[in-house]
Amino acid sequence: MQKKLIIFIPSIEGGGVEKNLFIISNYLKDKINNISVISISNKYKNKFNNKIKFISPKAGFWNSIGRRKKFFVGLFLLFFEILKDRNTLVFSFQGNVYCTLLCKLLGIKVIVRSNSAPDGWSQNRFKNLIFKFVLRSADKIIVNSFEFKKKFKTKFKIHAECIYNPLNKREIIKKSKIKSKIKFDSKKLKLINIGRYTDQKDQLTLLKAVNRIKDKIRFNLLLVGRGVEKKNLVKYIHENNLSKQVKLLDFQNNPFNLIKSSDVFILSSLYEGLPNVLLETQVLKKFIISSNCPTGPREILLNGKAGFLFNVGNYLELSNLILYYSKNKKSLSKKISIGYKNLNRFDYNQNLKKYLNIINSLI
């Protein structure tokens, strides 16, 4: 008898992890007979096919609680679902250590999908030991870049399976053609950054870079996202008289038309996993300047052959790269072509089948 599959993601926030969650879950709906998603973020229920059972508290106020609280509420829901049917396989997208520990205590097989490089969450030695001990007990660990895989091997002595993010090129191109009310100034260099307003995404480095060159070139910078750092970003923009050049937008369900209207996408993150937004930018044939952060950007940009890489947090280097691009657009178009031609690594069906094969081996 085939096991029931439970996909565990307590907090859905609308970023790259969630895009992969929706793609993978909806692909599996026709391949697995009994599939459920456990999440506290019930406002995203409609993102899942109706063949998938969505398990969440009914009351709407749960959406407003903090991420860590959502993890523990989610674990309670997972615990009770497993008690109902122990013939279960769990696929964890979030809260992986807690989820793995619970599953092992209950004798349940678990697949872990780790979403961001250990550099961002394993600085504490005690935490390192816990991660190393607990994650080793998972039945399978999936990461989304080969650099990420190496880090798991060297840092935790754990073998992980690398599966690239499945890229739906058709959907990206289709959505990019939908007209947006937000317009860039066509006479200026059009820069864009899309990501949560958090320390991890480090938009402050980007703002420092454009502040340095605001009197040297004419540009528009659009920041798109939401998060706890928004007030600090607004404060920096105000204090440095950048309001004419820089605009902050809230999270957009369709950012692709904005990317299509831009000249350069800039990623300033301190760490990643495999940033979806860089792949989406390559689909739309736009130039990329990215921090050389762990993990993903260097792999996507082929060590700089498909875009520019700068050292994490180095706003001086970033500002110089923006200036260089502004003066050499035509000669740099070759990098865009190289990136686009190498997107076959992220083939939609090929990578989804890899997920299915791993699940079938355990279910």
Phi, psi and omega per residue, in radians:
M1 nan 2.230 -3.113
Q2 -1.145 2.427 3.119
K3 -1.222 2.685 2.961
K4 -1.305 2.426 3.091
L5 -1.838 2.179 3.046
I6 -1.966 2.144 3.040
I7 -1.675 2.166 -3.006
F8 -1.914 1.999 3.055
I9 -2.615 1.530 -3.024
P10 -0.990 -0.674 -3.057
S11 -2.158 1.980 3.108
I12 -1.739 2.157 -3.005
E13 -2.098 0.012 3.020
G14 1.507 0.266 -3.128
G15 -1.696 -2.773 -3.100
G16 -1.133 -0.642 3.108
V17 -1.038 -0.769 -3.093
E18 -1.187 -0.630 3.081
K19 -1.012 -0.769 3.108
N20 -1.184 -0.640 3.078
L21 -0.994 -0.872 -3.100
F22 -1.122 -0.756 -3.126
I23 -1.105 -0.854 -3.089
I24 -1.160 -0.799 -3.118
S25 -1.060 -0.834 -3.084
N26 -1.240 -0.443 3.021
Y27 -1.217 -0.700 -3.072
L28 -1.279 -0.288 -3.031
K29 -0.989 -0.579 -3.127
D30 -1.645 -0.056 -3.081
K31 -1.858 -0.419 -3.113
I32 -2.061 2.286 -3.061
N33 -1.207 -0.670 -3.037
N34 -2.235 1.799 -3.062
I35 -2.291 2.348 3.142
S36 -2.292 2.708 3.006
V37 -2.113 2.247 3.037
I38 -1.822 2.084 3.111
S39 -2.690 2.521 3.071
I40 -1.418 -0.377 -3.091
S41 -1.423 1.292 -3.042
N42 -1.237 -0.165 3.115
K43 -1.231 -0.218 3.123
Y44 -1.723 0.188 -3.085
K45 -0.955 -0.677 -3.072
N46 -1.247 -0.098 3.088
K47 -1.367 -0.238 -3.109
F48 -1.820 2.476 3.080
N49 -1.009 2.577 -3.084
N50 -1.210 -0.121 3.025
K51 -1.319 -0.282 -3.122
I52 -1.652 2.210 3.098
K53 -1.339 2.172 -3.125
F54 -1.796 2.053 -3.065
I55 -1.872 2.056 -3.062
S56 -2.799 2.684 3.023
P57 -1.060 2.474 -3.079
K58 -1.276 -0.621 -3.079
A59 -1.170 2.352 -3.076
G60 -1.196 -0.403 -3.051
F61 -1.147 -0.324 3.134
W62 -1.086 -0.457 3.131
N63 -1.094 -0.452 -3.023
S64 -1.601 -0.088 -3.141
I65 -1.356 2.818 -3.094
G66 -1.164 2.842 -3.078
R67 -1.055 -0.789 -3.114
R68 -1.101 -0.690 3.095
K69 -1.122 -0.661 3.102
K70 -1.077 -0.660 3.110
F71 -0.989 -0.832 -3.052
F72 -1.289 -0.607 3.036
V73 -1.128 -0.723 3.106
G74 -1.057 -0.692 3.121
L75 -1.115 -0.664 3.067
F76 -1.081 -0.779 3.113
L77 -1.076 -0.746 3.131
L78 -1.102 -0.751 3.138
F79 -0.989 -0.840 -3.109
F80 -1.218 -0.583 3.096
E81 -1.175 -0.675 3.110
I82 -1.173 -0.682 3.111
L83 -1.096 -0.565 3.113
K84 -1.180 -0.654 -3.080
D85 -2.597 1.806 -3.080
R86 -1.399 -0.140 3.060
N87 -1.450 1.154 -2.950
T88 -2.306 2.520 2.956
L89 -2.025 2.294 -3.129
V90 -1.855 2.339 3.074
F91 -2.022 1.850 -3.010
S92 -1.662 2.180 3.069
F93 -1.783 -0.174 -2.964
Q94 -2.788 2.696 3.141
G95 0.982 0.741 -2.907
N96 -1.093 -0.671 -3.119
V97 -1.153 -0.841 3.133
Y98 -1.080 -0.771 -3.113
C99 -1.125 -0.786 -3.136
T100 -1.095 -0.778 -3.135
L101 -1.053 -0.789 3.122
L102 -1.068 -0.806 -3.117
C103 -1.091 -0.725 -3.118
K104 -1.194 -0.636 3.093
L105 -1.124 -0.551 -3.124
L106 -1.659 0.004 3.116
G107 1.271 0.585 -3.101
I108 -1.912 2.406 3.098
K109 -1.263 2.503 -3.079
V110 -2.464 2.361 3.002
I111 -1.829 2.310 3.119
V112 -1.934 2.251 2.980
R113 -1.888 1.907 -3.139
S114 -1.543 2.291 -2.918
N115 -1.814 -0.387 -3.129
S116 -2.424 2.626 -3.033
A117 -0.961 2.514 3.134
P118 -1.005 -0.389 -3.138
D119 -0.961 -0.507 -3.079
G120 -1.521 -0.316 -3.027
W121 -2.360 0.193 -3.083
S122 -2.294 0.711 -3.107
Q123 -1.373 -0.452 -3.111
N124 -1.469 2.277 -3.093
R125 -1.069 -0.715 3.133
F126 -1.108 -0.756 3.091
K127 -1.073 -0.696 3.118
N128 -0.977 -0.783 -3.138
L129 -1.115 -0.706 3.131
I130 -1.134 -0.841 3.126
F131 -1.018 -0.803 -3.093
K132 -1.074 -0.793 -3.103
F133 -1.203 -0.834 -3.048
V134 -1.276 -0.842 -3.071
L135 -1.128 -0.498 3.077
R136 -1.044 -0.468 -3.089
S137 -1.453 -0.155 3.085
A138 -1.135 2.583 -3.106
D139 -1.291 -0.486 3.065
K140 -2.760 2.397 3.054
I141 -2.050 2.271 -3.140
I142 -1.996 2.320 3.014
V143 -2.172 2.954 -3.005
N144 -2.017 0.274 2.979
S145 -2.669 2.730 -3.107
F146 -1.276 -0.538 3.050
E147 -1.107 -0.707 3.083
F148 -1.049 -0.796 3.134
K149 -1.028 -0.752 3.124
K150 -1.112 -0.674 -3.142
K151 -1.126 -0.694 3.090
F152 -1.097 -0.656 -3.116
K153 -1.199 -0.804 -3.077
T154 -1.350 -0.641 -3.053
K155 -1.448 -0.695 -3.045
F156 -2.076 -0.045 -3.054
K157 0.995 0.687 -3.118
I158 -2.012 2.319 3.063
H159 -1.520 2.144 3.115
A160 -2.041 2.703 3.074
E161 -1.660 2.256 3.107
C162 -1.634 2.126 2.993
I163 -2.233 2.058 3.129
Y164 -1.147 2.703 3.088
N165 -1.077 2.251 3.078
P166 -1.233 2.179 -3.008
L167 -1.855 2.044 -3.141
N168 -1.623 1.484 -3.051
K169 -1.075 -0.700 -3.107
R170 -1.051 -0.795 -3.120
E171 -1.130 -0.730 -3.134
I172 -1.068 -0.832 -3.130
I173 -1.134 -0.716 3.130
K174 -1.073 -0.825 -3.118
K175 -1.212 -0.495 -3.133
S176 -1.189 -0.340 -3.112
K177 -1.495 -0.174 3.090
I178 -1.292 2.198 -3.062
K179 -1.165 2.453 3.114
S180 -1.897 2.560 3.087
K181 -1.322 -0.302 -3.117
I182 -1.500 2.204 -3.071
K183 -2.136 2.477 2.961
F184 -1.533 2.792 2.976
D185 -1.392 2.000 -3.035
S186 -1.120 -0.308 -3.112
K187 -1.544 -0.058 -3.096
K188 -2.022 2.798 3.042
L189 -1.190 2.219 -3.002
K190 -1.802 1.931 -3.105
L191 -1.927 2.550 3.136
I192 -2.512 2.535 3.019
N193 -2.369 2.290 3.126
I194 -2.192 2.166 3.138
G195 2.964 2.818 3.120
R196 -1.042 2.504 3.080
Y197 -1.423 1.439 -3.110
T198 -2.387 2.930 3.081
D199 -0.982 -0.690 -3.087
Q200 -1.003 -0.717 -3.055
K201 -1.400 -0.328 2.975
D202 0.852 0.852 3.086
Q203 -1.126 -0.321 3.138
L204 -1.088 -0.661 3.071
T205 -1.053 -0.704 3.100
L206 -1.127 -0.749 3.119
L207 -1.116 -0.679 3.092
K208 -1.104 -0.656 -3.133
A209 -1.145 -0.813 -3.109
V210 -1.278 -0.483 3.080
N211 -1.110 -0.618 -3.132
R212 -1.191 -0.509 -3.060
I213 -1.949 0.205 -3.043
K214 -1.101 -0.394 3.116
D215 -1.735 0.045 -3.088
K216 -1.818 -0.587 3.101
I217 -2.419 2.794 3.082
R218 -1.651 2.189 -3.086
F219 -2.601 2.793 2.906
N220 -2.113 2.342 3.051
L221 -2.088 2.233 3.108
L222 -1.980 2.121 3.029
L223 -1.812 2.247 -3.078
V224 -2.173 2.140 3.109
G225 2.892 -2.857 3.060
R226 -2.753 2.739 3.121
G227 2.628 3.121 -2.959
V228 -1.217 -0.336 -3.101
E229 -1.556 0.020 -3.060
K230 -1.005 -0.762 -3.112
K231 -1.062 -0.704 3.133
N232 -1.159 -0.657 3.119
L233 -1.178 -0.763 3.110
V234 -1.072 -0.718 3.138
K235 -1.086 -0.769 -3.139
Y236 -1.116 -0.745 3.130
I237 -1.049 -0.777 -3.126
H238 -1.160 -0.812 -3.077
E239 -1.170 -0.405 -3.097
N240 -1.932 0.283 3.059
N241 0.927 0.832 -3.119
L242 -1.827 0.085 -3.007
S243 -1.103 -0.426 3.115
K244 -1.363 -0.457 -3.114
Q245 -1.729 -0.458 -3.001
V246 -2.089 2.317 3.053
K247 -2.176 2.444 3.044
L248 -1.848 2.238 3.076
L249 -1.997 2.659 3.016
D250 -1.286 2.964 3.110
F251 -0.860 2.360 3.136
Q252 -2.008 2.272 3.076
N253 -1.125 -0.569 3.116
N254 -2.167 1.619 3.123
P255 -1.549 -0.098 -2.979
F256 -1.182 -0.583 3.105
N257 -1.198 -0.505 3.095
L258 -1.264 -0.720 3.086
I259 -1.087 -0.738 -3.123
K260 -1.083 -0.559 -3.116
S261 -1.426 -0.168 -3.061
S262 -1.576 2.986 3.010
D263 -1.762 -0.714 -3.029
V264 -2.377 2.287 2.965
F265 -1.696 2.300 -3.140
I266 -2.081 2.135 3.063
L267 -1.880 2.199 -3.034
S268 -2.034 0.305 -2.971
S269 -1.090 2.665 3.030
L270 -1.412 -0.576 3.080
Y271 -2.789 2.736 3.136
E272 -2.509 -2.851 2.964
G273 -2.122 -1.346 2.914
L274 -2.529 1.683 -2.993
P275 -1.117 1.908 3.124
N276 -0.901 -0.686 -3.011
V277 -1.092 -0.500 3.073
L278 -1.227 -0.674 3.091
L279 -1.135 -0.749 3.126
E280 -1.100 -0.651 3.109
T281 -1.158 -0.674 3.099
Q282 -1.162 -0.638 3.072
V283 -1.029 -0.669 -3.103
L284 -1.570 0.138 3.012
K285 0.992 0.915 3.075
K286 -2.029 2.686 -3.102
F287 -1.303 2.573 -3.101
I288 -2.165 2.310 2.907
I289 -2.094 2.127 -3.046
S290 -2.343 2.600 2.959
S291 -1.122 2.550 3.128
N292 -1.525 0.979 -3.026
C293 -1.530 2.749 2.970
P294 -1.362 2.377 -0.226
T295 -2.150 2.840 3.034
G296 2.024 -0.988 -3.054
P297 -0.968 -0.781 -3.139
R298 -1.097 -0.656 3.132
E299 -1.196 -0.777 3.134
I300 -1.134 -0.743 -3.072
L301 -1.565 0.218 3.027
L302 0.896 0.877 3.123
N303 1.007 0.527 3.074
G304 1.785 -0.085 3.120
K305 -1.257 -0.414 -3.067
A306 -1.979 0.287 3.135
G307 2.866 -3.094 3.121
F308 -1.697 2.508 3.023
L309 -2.121 2.398 3.073
F310 -2.239 2.736 -3.119
N311 -1.165 2.430 -3.088
V312 -0.913 2.223 3.075
G313 1.381 -0.020 -3.078
N314 -1.551 1.524 -3.071
Y315 -1.220 -0.460 3.093
L316 -1.145 -0.791 3.110
E317 -1.106 -0.749 3.126
L318 -1.080 -0.788 -3.125
S319 -1.080 -0.669 3.116
N320 -1.170 -0.630 3.108
L321 -1.194 -0.664 3.075
I322 -1.093 -0.790 3.109
L323 -1.069 -0.769 -3.133
Y324 -1.069 -0.777 3.129
Y325 -1.065 -0.749 -3.083
S326 -1.048 -0.449 -3.114
K327 -1.737 -0.144 -3.033
N328 -2.361 0.621 -3.052
K329 -0.945 -0.867 -3.034
K330 -1.113 -0.800 -3.108
S331 -1.189 -0.417 -3.114
L332 -1.521 -0.084 -3.130
S333 -1.112 -0.374 3.105
K334 -1.079 -0.612 3.134
K335 -1.129 -0.633 3.096
I336 -1.095 -0.787 -3.127
S337 -1.094 -0.723 3.130
I338 -1.084 -0.746 3.114
G339 -1.091 -0.779 -3.111
Y340 -1.124 -0.725 -3.096
K341 -1.184 -0.363 -3.109
N342 -1.729 0.226 -3.133
L343 -1.294 -0.191 -3.130
N344 -1.067 -0.347 3.083
R345 -1.060 -0.457 -3.035
F346 -1.846 0.491 -3.109
D347 -0.897 2.301 -3.039
Y348 -1.009 -1.045 -3.049
N349 -1.229 -0.682 -3.118
Q350 -1.044 -0.776 -3.102
N351 -1.353 -0.556 3.062
L352 -1.160 -0.632 3.108
K353 -1.117 -0.564 3.105
K354 -1.132 -0.695 3.065
Y355 -1.081 -0.798 -3.118
L356 -1.071 -0.720 -3.136
N357 -1.081 -0.718 3.123
I358 -1.157 -0.775 3.132
I359 -1.085 -0.783 -3.124
N360 -1.103 -0.527 -3.139
S361 -1.244 -0.280 -3.083
L362 -2.020 -0.250 -3.026
I363 -1.577 nan nan
